[in-house]
Every structure is written in C-alpha cells, then in structure tokens.
Amino acid sequence: MFRFHWDDWNLDHATRHGVSTIDAEFLVQTTPQERFEQAADEKFRVVGRTDAGELIQVVFALKTFEDLDYEALSIADIIELEVYQQPLVYVIHSRPLTVSEKRRFNRRR
C-alpha cells in the first residue's frame, strides 16, 4: 500500500482538471505495479478507472523522505514519514482521458 504526499503545489496542479485526490489515489493504489508506465525522467503514469468507473490518467513520482521540503512539513508529517520509511507517491498531474484515449484503452482491455 502506498502513502501519498500532498502539498499546496501538487494539490492545485493535480486536481485542476477535475480529478479528485481520492480518485487519483484510488487509481494508483489499485493498479498493479507492473502496469506503471515509465514517463519522462523519474515519473510514472497509470491509466485506468476510478471507483466510479471514470477513465483517468495519473502522473506521479516516488519521493523519499530526503526529497521533501522539511520546512513545509508539519511535525506530525515528519514523525509519520520517519516511521513509514518508504517512498511516497507525489502526484504531479491527473486528468480524464480524451475520447480517443478512452477508445484506445477499451480496445486494449
């Protein structure tokens, strides 16, 4: 099970196309890791259905504790991260699929 890190930047950026944090997290959590597509740099992309059946894509990076801005974290966040000690999912972008992407997705399934 993945843990997610949300800050002001990715919260705004990842939800600006109408995909909620709950839907983005659901897709990443329920997609088998072998279906994570390598995107640019150290980013991954997943495409699939939300719990409500909407087709979306989510682009994310895996961040370690050292990658995060300590000054922006609460004490509770820091304690949780020290205990968890696993990479965190940092969602960068999420959006609904276009009509052509939906067709392509449905043909692959």
C-alpha positions, 0 to 999 in steps of 0.5 A: 500500500502506498502513502501519498504526499500532498502539498499546496503545489501538487494539490492545485496542479493535480486536481485542476482538471477535475480529478479528485485526490481520492480518485487519483489515489484510488487509481494508483493504489489499485493498479498493479505495479507492473502496469506503471508506465515509465514517463519522462525522467523519474515519473510514472503514469497509470491509466485506468478507472476510478471507483466510479468507473471514470477513465483517468490518467495519473502522473506521479513520482516516488519521493523519499523522505530526503526529497521533501521540503522539511520546512513545509512539513508539519511535525506530525508529517515528519514523525509519520514519514520517519516511521513509514520509511518508504517512498511516497507517491507525489502526484504531479498531474491527473486528468480524464482521458480524451475520447480517443484515449478512452477508445484506445484503452477499451480496445486494449482491455 
